């Protein structure tokens, strides 16, 4: 292969990657963030995150025996920081949680894959703490 062949292959590969990323982002629906005094938004902004969407959702299609079923996966916020995007899930109960437990691992990994984010931010508004969770496979 000549140099121009490698360049053409690189341009095609880069185009495919951009097309895939843009397609995934456009599948995520949600409200645009407005001026909000929400405690969660204030905590996120103080930590350096920019809120991109409120109540983001992605529609999932599942086929069972050639029968189509659709459902939505939802989050609380979609945020960005340093060029990376994160799905935010708010803690709604005061119970202690172990994010490394099987129940949480499965749920968080599913959401990272479905929303195409770098990770998940678990935000406890009562304690004003957040935990960044990411996966490497």
C-alpha positions as CSV (number, residue, x, y, z in Angstrom):
1,X,0.0,0.0,0.0
2,X,1.2,3.5,-0.8
3,X,1.1,6.5,1.5
4,X,-2.1,7.9,-0.2
5,X,-3.8,4.6,0.4
6,X,-3.0,4.9,4.2
7,X,-4.2,8.5,4.2
8,X,-7.5,7.5,2.5
9,X,-8.0,4.6,5.0
10,X,-7.3,7.0,7.9
11,X,-9.8,9.6,6.6
12,X,-12.5,6.9,6.2
13,X,-11.8,5.5,9.7
14,X,-11.9,8.9,11.3
15,X,-15.2,9.7,9.5
16,X,-16.8,6.5,10.6
17,X,-15.8,7.2,14.2
18,X,-17.2,10.8,14.1
19,X,-20.4,9.5,12.5
20,X,-20.8,6.9,15.2
21,X,-20.2,9.3,18.1
22,X,-22.6,11.9,16.7
23,X,-25.3,9.3,16.1
24,X,-25.1,8.1,19.7
25,X,-25.3,11.7,21.1
26,X,-28.3,12.5,18.9
27,X,-30.2,9.6,20.3
28,X,-30.2,11.1,23.8
29,X,-33.2,13.3,24.4
30,X,-33.8,15.6,27.3
31,X,-34.6,19.2,28.3
32,X,-32.0,21.9,27.8
33,X,-30.8,23.3,31.0
34,X,-32.1,26.7,31.9
35,X,-31.4,29.0,34.8
36,X,-31.9,26.6,37.7
37,X,-31.3,27.1,41.4
38,X,-31.6,23.3,41.9
39,X,-29.3,22.2,44.7
40,X,-28.0,19.4,42.4
41,X,-27.1,21.7,39.6
42,X,-25.4,24.1,42.0
43,X,-23.3,21.2,43.4
44,X,-22.4,20.0,39.9
45,X,-21.4,23.5,38.7
46,X,-19.3,24.1,41.8
47,X,-17.4,20.9,41.1
48,X,-16.7,22.1,37.5
49,X,-19.3,20.2,35.5
50,X,-21.5,21.8,32.8
51,X,-25.1,20.6,32.7
52,X,-25.9,19.6,29.1
53,X,-29.3,17.9,29.5
54,X,-31.9,17.6,32.3
55,X,-33.7,14.2,32.6
56,X,-31.8,12.6,29.6
57,X,-33.4,9.5,28.1
58,X,-32.4,7.0,25.5
59,X,-34.8,4.7,23.8
60,X,-33.8,1.0,23.6
61,X,-35.2,-1.5,21.2
62,X,-35.2,-5.2,22.1
63,X,-36.3,-8.1,20.0
64,X,-37.6,-11.3,21.5
65,X,-38.6,-14.0,19.1
66,X,-38.9,-11.5,16.3
67,X,-41.2,-9.3,18.4
68,X,-40.0,-5.8,19.0
69,X,-40.2,-4.3,22.5
70,X,-39.1,-0.7,23.3
71,X,-38.3,1.0,26.6
72,X,-36.5,4.0,27.8
73,X,-33.5,4.3,30.1
74,X,-33.5,7.6,32.0
75,X,-31.0,9.6,34.1
76,X,-31.2,12.8,36.1
77,X,-28.6,14.9,34.3
78,X,-26.1,14.7,31.5
79,X,-23.0,16.7,32.3
80,X,-19.6,17.4,30.8
81,X,-16.2,18.2,32.3
82,X,-12.8,18.4,30.5
83,X,-14.2,17.1,27.3
84,X,-15.8,14.0,29.0
85,X,-19.5,13.3,29.4
86,X,-21.1,11.8,32.5
87,X,-24.6,10.6,33.4
88,X,-25.7,11.9,36.8
89,X,-27.8,9.8,39.1
90,X,-29.2,11.4,42.3
91,X,-29.3,9.6,45.6
92,X,-32.9,9.7,46.8
93,X,-32.6,7.8,50.0
94,X,-30.4,8.1,53.0
95,X,-29.4,4.4,53.0
96,X,-25.7,3.6,52.7
97,X,-24.7,2.3,49.3
98,X,-21.8,0.1,48.1
99,X,-21.3,1.0,44.4
100,X,-19.1,-2.1,43.9
101,X,-22.1,-4.4,44.8
102,X,-23.5,-6.6,42.0
103,X,-26.8,-4.7,41.8
104,X,-25.1,-1.3,41.4
105,X,-22.3,-2.6,39.1
106,X,-24.8,-4.0,36.6
107,X,-27.0,-0.9,36.7
108,X,-24.2,1.6,36.3
109,X,-22.4,-0.4,33.6
110,X,-25.7,-0.7,31.6
111,X,-26.2,3.1,31.8
112,X,-22.6,3.9,30.8
113,X,-23.0,1.7,27.7
114,X,-26.5,2.9,26.8
115,X,-25.7,6.6,27.1
116,X,-22.2,6.3,25.7
117,X,-20.7,8.3,28.6
118,X,-17.3,8.2,30.2
119,X,-18.9,7.3,33.5
120,X,-21.6,8.0,36.1
121,X,-21.7,10.7,38.8
122,X,-23.5,9.5,41.9
123,X,-24.7,12.7,43.6
124,X,-26.0,12.9,47.2
125,X,-27.6,16.3,47.6
126,X,-28.1,15.9,51.3
127,X,-24.5,15.3,52.1
128,X,-23.4,17.4,49.1
129,X,-21.0,14.7,47.9
130,X,-20.4,13.2,44.5
131,X,-18.7,10.0,43.4
132,X,-17.3,9.5,39.9
133,X,-17.7,5.9,38.7
134,X,-16.0,4.7,35.5
135,X,-15.4,1.3,33.9
136,X,-12.6,-0.2,31.8
137,X,-13.2,-3.4,29.8
